[in-house]
Amino acid sequence: MSVKDKVIEIIAEQAMLEPSDVSMDSTPEDLGIDSLGLVEAIFAIEESFDISIPFNANDPSESDFDISSVANIIAGIDALIAEKG
């Protein structure tokens, strides 16, 4: 399973949607994911890929991690996986 497919699967699970309902330009808000759901999704992604995502749940705007769309989340995860080597 690709990074993209796995991330979409995790996000869809949090949103209680089918992965096919999650598009690359969907935002967490579009999908009905609240801040707690977002934190849970990020936690699941970290566990799945054994990475640490620099996301501050208390102040998302201060995070270095772009959560503005599914595509940006996937790009950020790809970058973290690449950095990890």
PyMOL commands that place a pseudoatom at each C-alpha (Angstrom):
pseudoatom trace, name=CA, resn=MET, resi=1, chain=A, elem=C, hetatm=0, pos=[0.000, 0.000, 0.000]
pseudoatom trace, name=CA, resn=SER, resi=2, chain=A, elem=C, hetatm=0, pos=[1.365, 3.410, -0.957]
pseudoatom trace, name=CA, resn=VAL, resi=3, chain=A, elem=C, hetatm=0, pos=[1.828, 6.246, 1.531]
pseudoatom trace, name=CA, resn=LYS, resi=4, chain=A, elem=C, hetatm=0, pos=[-0.994, 8.088, -0.219]
pseudoatom trace, name=CA, resn=ASP, resi=5, chain=A, elem=C, hetatm=0, pos=[-3.408, 5.146, 0.047]
pseudoatom trace, name=CA, resn=LYS, resi=6, chain=A, elem=C, hetatm=0, pos=[-2.561, 4.486, 3.699]
pseudoatom trace, name=CA, resn=VAL, resi=7, chain=A, elem=C, hetatm=0, pos=[-2.945, 8.146, 4.686]
pseudoatom trace, name=CA, resn=ILE, resi=8, chain=A, elem=C, hetatm=0, pos=[-6.267, 8.391, 2.841]
pseudoatom trace, name=CA, resn=GLU, resi=9, chain=A, elem=C, hetatm=0, pos=[-7.414, 5.200, 4.578]
pseudoatom trace, name=CA, resn=ILE, resi=10, chain=A, elem=C, hetatm=0, pos=[-6.538, 6.658, 8.016]
pseudoatom trace, name=CA, resn=ILE, resi=11, chain=A, elem=C, hetatm=0, pos=[-8.161, 10.018, 7.245]
pseudoatom trace, name=CA, resn=ALA, resi=12, chain=A, elem=C, hetatm=0, pos=[-11.290, 8.326, 5.868]
pseudoatom trace, name=CA, resn=GLU, resi=13, chain=A, elem=C, hetatm=0, pos=[-11.523, 6.184, 9.008]
pseudoatom trace, name=CA, resn=GLN, resi=14, chain=A, elem=C, hetatm=0, pos=[-11.372, 9.307, 11.203]
pseudoatom trace, name=CA, resn=ALA, resi=15, chain=A, elem=C, hetatm=0, pos=[-14.015, 11.016, 9.066]
pseudoatom trace, name=CA, resn=MET, resi=16, chain=A, elem=C, hetatm=0, pos=[-16.178, 7.866, 9.029]
pseudoatom trace, name=CA, resn=LEU, resi=17, chain=A, elem=C, hetatm=0, pos=[-16.135, 7.966, 5.228]
pseudoatom trace, name=CA, resn=GLU, resi=18, chain=A, elem=C, hetatm=0, pos=[-15.064, 5.596, 2.483]
pseudoatom trace, name=CA, resn=PRO, resi=19, chain=A, elem=C, hetatm=0, pos=[-11.531, 6.228, 1.153]
pseudoatom trace, name=CA, resn=SER, resi=20, chain=A, elem=C, hetatm=0, pos=[-13.150, 6.967, -2.225]
pseudoatom trace, name=CA, resn=ASP, resi=21, chain=A, elem=C, hetatm=0, pos=[-14.920, 9.942, -0.584]
pseudoatom trace, name=CA, resn=VAL, resi=22, chain=A, elem=C, hetatm=0, pos=[-11.579, 11.563, 0.327]
pseudoatom trace, name=CA, resn=SER, resi=23, chain=A, elem=C, hetatm=0, pos=[-10.055, 13.682, -2.435]
pseudoatom trace, name=CA, resn=MET, resi=24, chain=A, elem=C, hetatm=0, pos=[-6.564, 15.142, -2.552]
pseudoatom trace, name=CA, resn=ASP, resi=25, chain=A, elem=C, hetatm=0, pos=[-7.920, 18.684, -2.233]
pseudoatom trace, name=CA, resn=SER, resi=26, chain=A, elem=C, hetatm=0, pos=[-10.231, 17.867, 0.695]
pseudoatom trace, name=CA, resn=THR, resi=27, chain=A, elem=C, hetatm=0, pos=[-9.480, 19.769, 3.883]
pseudoatom trace, name=CA, resn=PRO, resi=28, chain=A, elem=C, hetatm=0, pos=[-9.981, 18.192, 7.303]
pseudoatom trace, name=CA, resn=GLU, resi=29, chain=A, elem=C, hetatm=0, pos=[-12.933, 20.568, 7.737]
pseudoatom trace, name=CA, resn=ASP, resi=30, chain=A, elem=C, hetatm=0, pos=[-14.471, 19.435, 4.413]
pseudoatom trace, name=CA, resn=LEU, resi=31, chain=A, elem=C, hetatm=0, pos=[-14.364, 15.877, 5.715]
pseudoatom trace, name=CA, resn=GLY, resi=32, chain=A, elem=C, hetatm=0, pos=[-15.914, 16.789, 9.059]
pseudoatom trace, name=CA, resn=ILE, resi=33, chain=A, elem=C, hetatm=0, pos=[-12.748, 16.039, 11.034]
pseudoatom trace, name=CA, resn=ASP, resi=34, chain=A, elem=C, hetatm=0, pos=[-12.533, 18.130, 14.200]
pseudoatom trace, name=CA, resn=SER, resi=35, chain=A, elem=C, hetatm=0, pos=[-9.337, 18.944, 16.080]
pseudoatom trace, name=CA, resn=LEU, resi=36, chain=A, elem=C, hetatm=0, pos=[-9.544, 15.786, 18.194]
pseudoatom trace, name=CA, resn=GLY, resi=37, chain=A, elem=C, hetatm=0, pos=[-10.099, 13.653, 15.088]
pseudoatom trace, name=CA, resn=LEU, resi=38, chain=A, elem=C, hetatm=0, pos=[-7.139, 15.342, 13.434]
pseudoatom trace, name=CA, resn=VAL, resi=39, chain=A, elem=C, hetatm=0, pos=[-4.911, 14.567, 16.406]
pseudoatom trace, name=CA, resn=GLU, resi=40, chain=A, elem=C, hetatm=0, pos=[-6.060, 10.932, 16.323]
pseudoatom trace, name=CA, resn=ALA, resi=41, chain=A, elem=C, hetatm=0, pos=[-5.412, 10.734, 12.568]
pseudoatom trace, name=CA, resn=ILE, resi=42, chain=A, elem=C, hetatm=0, pos=[-1.924, 12.198, 12.992]
pseudoatom trace, name=CA, resn=PHE, resi=43, chain=A, elem=C, hetatm=0, pos=[-1.222, 9.753, 15.820]
pseudoatom trace, name=CA, resn=ALA, resi=44, chain=A, elem=C, hetatm=0, pos=[-2.326, 6.832, 13.615]
pseudoatom trace, name=CA, resn=ILE, resi=45, chain=A, elem=C, hetatm=0, pos=[-0.178, 8.117, 10.730]
pseudoatom trace, name=CA, resn=GLU, resi=46, chain=A, elem=C, hetatm=0, pos=[2.851, 8.451, 13.035]
pseudoatom trace, name=CA, resn=GLU, resi=47, chain=A, elem=C, hetatm=0, pos=[2.370, 4.874, 14.213]
pseudoatom trace, name=CA, resn=SER, resi=48, chain=A, elem=C, hetatm=0, pos=[1.838, 3.515, 10.692]
pseudoatom trace, name=CA, resn=PHE, resi=49, chain=A, elem=C, hetatm=0, pos=[4.998, 5.071, 9.278]
pseudoatom trace, name=CA, resn=ASP, resi=50, chain=A, elem=C, hetatm=0, pos=[7.118, 5.239, 12.459]
pseudoatom trace, name=CA, resn=ILE, resi=51, chain=A, elem=C, hetatm=0, pos=[7.625, 8.990, 12.084]
pseudoatom trace, name=CA, resn=SER, resi=52, chain=A, elem=C, hetatm=0, pos=[7.103, 12.013, 14.296]
pseudoatom trace, name=CA, resn=ILE, resi=53, chain=A, elem=C, hetatm=0, pos=[4.926, 14.744, 12.809]
pseudoatom trace, name=CA, resn=PRO, resi=54, chain=A, elem=C, hetatm=0, pos=[5.751, 18.287, 14.017]
pseudoatom trace, name=CA, resn=PHE, resi=55, chain=A, elem=C, hetatm=0, pos=[2.157, 19.213, 14.741]
pseudoatom trace, name=CA, resn=ASN, resi=56, chain=A, elem=C, hetatm=0, pos=[1.026, 21.288, 17.705]
pseudoatom trace, name=CA, resn=ALA, resi=57, chain=A, elem=C, hetatm=0, pos=[-2.595, 20.392, 18.345]
pseudoatom trace, name=CA, resn=ASN, resi=58, chain=A, elem=C, hetatm=0, pos=[-2.997, 23.332, 20.699]
pseudoatom trace, name=CA, resn=ASP, resi=59, chain=A, elem=C, hetatm=0, pos=[-1.812, 25.774, 18.056]
pseudoatom trace, name=CA, resn=PRO, resi=60, chain=A, elem=C, hetatm=0, pos=[-2.015, 24.235, 14.559]
pseudoatom trace, name=CA, resn=SER, resi=61, chain=A, elem=C, hetatm=0, pos=[-1.072, 27.528, 12.902]
pseudoatom trace, name=CA, resn=GLU, resi=62, chain=A, elem=C, hetatm=0, pos=[2.285, 27.404, 14.707]
pseudoatom trace, name=CA, resn=SER, resi=63, chain=A, elem=C, hetatm=0, pos=[3.090, 23.939, 13.375]
pseudoatom trace, name=CA, resn=ASP, resi=64, chain=A, elem=C, hetatm=0, pos=[5.613, 23.375, 10.605]
pseudoatom trace, name=CA, resn=PHE, resi=65, chain=A, elem=C, hetatm=0, pos=[3.287, 20.712, 9.232]
pseudoatom trace, name=CA, resn=ASP, resi=66, chain=A, elem=C, hetatm=0, pos=[0.746, 21.775, 6.608]
pseudoatom trace, name=CA, resn=ILE, resi=67, chain=A, elem=C, hetatm=0, pos=[-2.655, 20.224, 7.298]
pseudoatom trace, name=CA, resn=SER, resi=68, chain=A, elem=C, hetatm=0, pos=[-4.598, 22.460, 4.908]
pseudoatom trace, name=CA, resn=SER, resi=69, chain=A, elem=C, hetatm=0, pos=[-5.442, 19.604, 2.517]
pseudoatom trace, name=CA, resn=VAL, resi=70, chain=A, elem=C, hetatm=0, pos=[-5.074, 15.860, 2.113]
pseudoatom trace, name=CA, resn=ALA, resi=71, chain=A, elem=C, hetatm=0, pos=[-2.458, 16.445, -0.620]
pseudoatom trace, name=CA, resn=ASN, resi=72, chain=A, elem=C, hetatm=0, pos=[-0.384, 18.673, 1.700]
pseudoatom trace, name=CA, resn=ILE, resi=73, chain=A, elem=C, hetatm=0, pos=[-0.621, 16.150, 4.536]
pseudoatom trace, name=CA, resn=ILE, resi=74, chain=A, elem=C, hetatm=0, pos=[0.618, 13.383, 2.201]
pseudoatom trace, name=CA, resn=ALA, resi=75, chain=A, elem=C, hetatm=0, pos=[3.440, 15.603, 0.873]
pseudoatom trace, name=CA, resn=GLY, resi=76, chain=A, elem=C, hetatm=0, pos=[4.507, 16.377, 4.431]
pseudoatom trace, name=CA, resn=ILE, resi=77, chain=A, elem=C, hetatm=0, pos=[4.509, 12.698, 5.379]
pseudoatom trace, name=CA, resn=ASP, resi=78, chain=A, elem=C, hetatm=0, pos=[6.513, 11.809, 2.245]
pseudoatom trace, name=CA, resn=ALA, resi=79, chain=A, elem=C, hetatm=0, pos=[9.088, 14.448, 3.255]
pseudoatom trace, name=CA, resn=LEU, resi=80, chain=A, elem=C, hetatm=0, pos=[9.298, 13.101, 6.834]
pseudoatom trace, name=CA, resn=ILE, resi=81, chain=A, elem=C, hetatm=0, pos=[9.741, 9.531, 5.568]
pseudoatom trace, name=CA, resn=ALA, resi=82, chain=A, elem=C, hetatm=0, pos=[12.482, 10.723, 3.163]
pseudoatom trace, name=CA, resn=GLU, resi=83, chain=A, elem=C, hetatm=0, pos=[14.277, 12.610, 5.980]
pseudoatom trace, name=CA, resn=LYS, resi=84, chain=A, elem=C, hetatm=0, pos=[14.164, 9.501, 8.120]
pseudoatom trace, name=CA, resn=GLY, resi=85, chain=A, elem=C, hetatm=0, pos=[15.931, 7.642, 5.326]
for i in range(1, 85): cmd.bond("trace and resi %d" % i, "trace and resi %d" % (i + 1))
show_as sticks, trace
zoom trace
